[in-house]
Amino acid sequence: FLYSAQQARNPVPMLVEKISHVLEMLHTSQTQADLYLQDLQRSNSMLQALRAKNTNLYEKVQMCETWKMRALLKIASNEFELRQTVKGHRSSAKDGNALYLDGLNYTNKEIAELKKLITNYMKQDQVKEIRLQDNSLDKTAVPLICELLDLCPYLTRLDLKRNKLDEQACADIQSYIERIPGVT
């Protein structure tokens, strides 16, 4: 372009045309950059709003999880606490303690806390029955269930009906029980 402009008799019109073309491309690029910047600012503001909502939701979920854990553990601890003054309350401490935890959506986390609760109340020898029906327990809960069996040596009944335990998980629990000394 420069060579042909130098060869022309009057190179000014060609240079002006080329400069105006470059300026037009620069203006178009600037306009597009402004649009992209606006889009970026809008997406950043949406991202900040979503982060704030997620943080708020996370805090609410944590509060609900804490409340759920305390409620589930209170249900279990009510069995261990002596309440002779409560009218109509039948104490099962003579026969041993039975934990009725059916349908409470116990997970591995709650089973681990239940073990701690039994240990804290020193009721390992008094727990005779644990009912965990319909709690969505799966094969990942087998080690915790075995630890619970080991923790409570006088446990006579462990009810795991209507959980998500597959045949292998049931076989693992059964083989663990068969290996406990003194179990017939």
Steps between C-alpha positions, in 0.01 A plus 500: 500500500775746594690427183194558280418819693852633441474425131173688460503860400305616800532245784299703753151375399618136520660558840190678629282215378722239667519696826121542504466124441737428793309748719171335406640157597629648827157651573327166428745318725448754778120463472527121518740525796251726680223244441721219626589707807132562573427129465792418730381749761147358481625143537725602791207663677290186442788289630525709816125473553512122453793473740306696760198275451717188521665625819160574651366162392809323636454669837135397510587141404765489772247627754250236388765227512601607851139504613437160339806348668402638841142377458608152391746473788240629746263225386768244585611668823141514628516122532804524726386778730313412819159666503304354791319829552341490157147367538433192291866445413599137524865453575661223299829519690431169678466309176767697321467789262334481161572769243211549259652700215274388215448734206717782635731513197807401698815518288857394570557830678209441738605138563847623601342755734271230641808295589645802681170556680482140623860527620443837672200366691700179574205287385696255286398206722136610538409544132302188404323612184568751223238549233622680190225413253443717196807722541655479152816335635715356223815290474718789619331468841613138550826586685311734732229241563771245585659750738158555658463123542843487657418791732182339639592144607151412635312617193235238423324668209617725220224581255621623160190434289414728208847649461715510188728217608578265213558126539875542538454754780260267681746213454782715643291584808399136541859377476609762752230388744599135452860583592406669830600266784208380713236551231303188423 
